[in-house]
Amino acid sequence: MTLTIPALRARSARRGRRRPLIVPFAAGFLLLVAVAGLLAPVLAPHSPDATSLLDSLLPPGTEGHWLGTDSTGRDVLSRVMYGARLSLLAPLGVVLLSGVLGIALGLLAARAGGWADAVVSRGMDIVFAFPSLLLAMLVVAVSGPGLTAPICALAVSYTPFVGRVVRSVAIQEGARPYMESYRVMGFGELWVTLRHLLPNVMPVLIAQSTLAFGYALVDLAALSYLGLGVRPPDADWGSMISQARSAILQGEPWSGLLPGLAVLLTVVSVNVLGEHLGGSIGRKQSEGA
Amino acid sequence: MSTGDAMSTGDAMSTGDAVKAPVLSATSLVKRFGHVTAVDDVSFELMPGASLGIVGESGSGKTTTARILAGLEQPTSGTVTLDGRAVEGHSRRARLRQARRLQMIFQDPYGSFDPRQTIAQSIAEPMRLHAPGSRKEHRARVDELLDQVGLSSRAGQSLPRDLSGGQRQRAAIARALGVAPRVLVLDEAVAALDVSIQAQILTLLDDLRRDTGISYVFVSHDLAVVRYITDTAIVMRHGRIVERGETEQILRSPRHPYTRLLLDSIPSPGWDLDRVARDRRALDLL
């Protein structure tokens, strides 16, 4: 399929082997956040909801509250750890839902072709053009706050992000001769698509979903910040930043900065990982040809 | 691939059983793509254990004919009869019946495998569809097939990209044989291989035909290959059959000017390119 000049290929292979230093850091940080969220009941030094007005707005480094407390005296470290649960689970829900929708629509468009492809593709273009946050806010306006509605809304608006990639890779892969060889062997279209096409589309899908996870995390944090996402007493990082607004105005930014930092570092890590996955898949495919 | 042993392939004919009904016959096949008629009134018969060559240049309609036989294209008109029954429609049952009797080998052996499956998995899959049985039986049959085409069981555990072109084509043959078809359609099956590997694959095909009584439809532009592997041949040009008969006869004393042109086009001592070009112009005026 591709003509590779040996010298160029050797160089790109060498570059491929030397994984950027930031990738293990990103993966490690994500693992840390996931473990912190998962084991929050065991690891967190305090209950996330234990208020103590005497201890409000303590700065980081205070004994017993290493990352300080918020305006009602709740331990910021414990809240960031508990907040990690919703902050990671909700985008995961978005990614899984949009992944399923994107696979279904992308494969349908690629395999059916013709008018089905035209309808699905134009539909995805329209959804793609619509700002995801705006769609989520509209849905929340109708359904009231809570996480289920925004998760579904974001899943719909991320579907083209996944579906378009699935479609183009599936068309490319579907034109390879092995598809025809399976047809000659008497296999049905559905079998060939699910059993042979989908696994070969999967690597690209995983890379794309990783990126979508980062976007979803930011969108959901923004919704929670606006008070449209998580309802108290549940908390995610977005709602923590929101609750810290008055404290920030009082010159005590810590309780808002730390969850903000958690969002920032998580999203950067996810993006680094996604870029790396996408890149290494591209390399692997060009090596296989 | 000396011409000396070319006729020995004819022996396979006599070892075939007494059944005189053709295993495959094409009747007045026509295929149009828009205004272009790719296949124009093509008919032929293939006896059990026989080997038929379809010869022609690119664009002659030979590959389209092969694809119609394999059910990858629907003929505009005309019928394909397999094992005494016409192939009709595109229903699931019709396709399964067709697949069980006729298999196809493609030109690109690498492309005809799922890159993520090991060779053994690829061979076992159609077997599971067409010959239900236990996992153990299938594994034993896969080993048997690998052995039959001259591959080690270690090759069976490899991915397609780890095998050479010749090994992949052997694997493709094993996969097709797993369905136990009566006819194998080979579309330029050795064209992508080195000459020495070509010879090995051709010998393998020859042995298989003698051992199993399978029939071949061998589509190729390469007259030397066709001479070695087939008993009878048809020559196609612009979708039509211009000459048919015993392969050796056709290649030794071609009657149609196009066949003569194909023969003259092979590089050889005293090769006269000008004459080939002149003949081609004369032919196009006909």
Chai-1 contact restraints between the chains, C-beta under 6 A:
chainA,res_idxA,chainB,res_idxB,connection_type,confidence,min_distance_angstrom,max_distance_angstrom,comment,restraint_id
A,R176,B,G111,contact,1.0,0.0,6.0,A-B,restraint_1
A,P177,B,F106,contact,1.0,0.0,6.0,A-B,restraint_2
A,P177,B,D108,contact,1.0,0.0,6.0,A-B,restraint_3
A,P177,B,G111,contact,1.0,0.0,6.0,A-B,restraint_4
A,P177,B,S112,contact,1.0,0.0,6.0,A-B,restraint_5
A,Y178,B,G111,contact,1.0,0.0,6.0,A-B,restraint_6
A,Y178,B,S112,contact,1.0,0.0,6.0,A-B,restraint_7
A,Y178,B,F113,contact,1.0,0.0,6.0,A-B,restraint_8
A,Y178,B,D114,contact,1.0,0.0,6.0,A-B,restraint_9
A,E180,B,L72,contact,1.0,0.0,6.0,A-B,restraint_10
A,S181,B,S112,contact,1.0,0.0,6.0,A-B,restraint_11
A,V184,B,A70,contact,1.0,0.0,6.0,A-B,restraint_12
A,V184,B,M104,contact,1.0,0.0,6.0,A-B,restraint_13
A,M185,B,A99,contact,1.0,0.0,6.0,A-B,restraint_14
A,M185,B,P126,contact,1.0,0.0,6.0,A-B,restraint_15
A,G186,B,R95,contact,1.0,0.0,6.0,A-B,restraint_16
A,G186,B,L96,contact,1.0,0.0,6.0,A-B,restraint_17
A,G186,B,A99,contact,1.0,0.0,6.0,A-B,restraint_18
A,H196,B,D114,contact,1.0,0.0,6.0,A-B,restraint_19
A,P199,B,R116,contact,1.0,0.0,6.0,A-B,restraint_20
A,G288,B,R161,contact,1.0,0.0,6.0,A-B,restraint_21
